[in-house]
Amino acid sequence: ALTDEQAIFAEPAAVAIHAAWRAPVREGDQALVLGCGTIGFLLIQVLRTLQPACQLTALAQFPWQAELASDFGAHHVFLVSDDGFAEAARLTGAWLYEGRGGNRMLLGGFDTVFDVVGTAKTLNNALRWTRAGGTVVLVGVNLHRMRLDVTPVWYQEVDLIGAVGHDVVSWGGQTLSTFELAMDWLRTGALQSNRLLTHRFPLEAYRQAFAIAADKQRHRSVKVAFDIDQ
């Protein structure tokens, strides 16, 4: 029952659903989605579907991504260019402490942070923007070794867990794969994908397609697809 355009998003939506199930957000929780790409935008919608009563914040790289995140249900959005520690403190009511050598830490913070980028910088920040006893879900993949300060893990008992691929979950009295749930939510409109398919190209224009996919600031690209003739 899905259009071809909707079906493009079945796999990333299944990834987003699995990530949300790894650390269920409760009523009144403050959650942060760190990264606004295809999976980040879908994760925002998944969290709003699962728990409409949470307070949802997103971190975006560009202003146009921030606008789209707000349209998809984020209550607050701040940018990579902003002072993330100050923004996290302001939004959650945490106390911001600054130590020697530019070291900074929050007392308080978000209940759950979903790091959809997965670089050393974003993961270190995610651990420090999460309250004591909170959870960081590592969704993004960066295939390089990184230097990570795990002090918040042992000192504030922040849980760091991973999420990769897909899962089988219980929803609406059924046990089903996240692919099935993703396709159902795409079909019913619980997940909106029409604004995420931003560019389409014939296969022979692959060089231009990859260039536009890479330059998100200039072209406002989210998902770039090829039209393949039968």
Helices and strands as residue ranges (DSSP letters): H 4-7, H 10-22, E 30-34, H 38-50, E 55-60, H 63-71, E 76-79, H 84-92, E 95-98, G 100-102, E 104-107, E 110-115, H 120-128, E 130-138, H 151-155, E 159-162, E 168-171, E 174-177, H 178-188, E 197-202, G 203-205, H 206-214, H 216-219, E 223-227
